[in-house]
Amino acid sequence: GNQWYFGMKAHIGVDEFSGLVHHVHCTAANVADVTVMHTLLHGKEDSVFGDSGYTGADKRGELQDCDAAFFIAARPWTIHAIGNKRERARAQRWE
């Protein structure tokens, strides 16, 4: 219903190979993930991974100069909308 909470989110940039954290950016919970992705990148990335909250990040102006490959998870309803069961199962495994 109308239940809501105050909250915060921590957006974390982690090195793909070493697992070391290189950036942490805290925001209010109502700030969209995609709007802060550029603060998590150091500029030397080859690839960027994110959950579906980062959908469209590669099209944002702040990241136009980023040459990294973006791997962003699909939104759940996108996968559920796939009519073919075999294709849907493949998409779920990929995620």
ChimeraX attribute file (.defattr): number of C-alpha atoms within 10 A of each C-alpha:
attribute: neighborCount
match mode: 1-to-1
recipient: residues
	/A:1	3
	/A:2	3
	/A:3	4
	/A:4	6
	/A:5	6
	/A:6	7
	/A:7	9
	/A:8	12
	/A:9	14
	/A:10	12
	/A:11	16
	/A:12	15
	/A:13	22
	/A:14	17
	/A:15	13
	/A:16	13
	/A:17	6
	/A:18	7
	/A:19	9
	/A:20	10
	/A:21	12
	/A:22	12
	/A:23	14
	/A:24	12
	/A:25	13
	/A:26	12
	/A:27	14
	/A:28	11
	/A:29	13
	/A:30	10
	/A:31	12
	/A:32	13
	/A:33	19
	/A:34	17
	/A:35	14
	/A:36	17
	/A:37	21
	/A:38	17
	/A:39	14
	/A:40	16
	/A:41	18
	/A:42	11
	/A:43	12
	/A:44	9
	/A:45	13
	/A:46	11
	/A:47	12
	/A:48	19
	/A:49	14
	/A:50	17
	/A:51	14
	/A:52	15
	/A:53	15
	/A:54	21
	/A:55	17
	/A:56	12
	/A:57	20
	/A:58	22
	/A:59	9
	/A:60	12
	/A:61	10
	/A:62	14
	/A:63	15
	/A:64	10
	/A:65	9
	/A:66	19
	/A:67	14
	/A:68	14
	/A:69	12
	/A:70	17
	/A:71	15
	/A:72	18
	/A:73	16
	/A:74	18
	/A:75	14
	/A:76	11
	/A:77	8
	/A:78	10
	/A:79	16
	/A:80	14
	/A:81	9
	/A:82	13
	/A:83	9
	/A:84	9
	/A:85	10
	/A:86	10
	/A:87	12
	/A:88	16
	/A:89	14
	/A:90	11
	/A:91	16
	/A:92	13
	/A:93	8
	/A:94	9
	/A:95	13
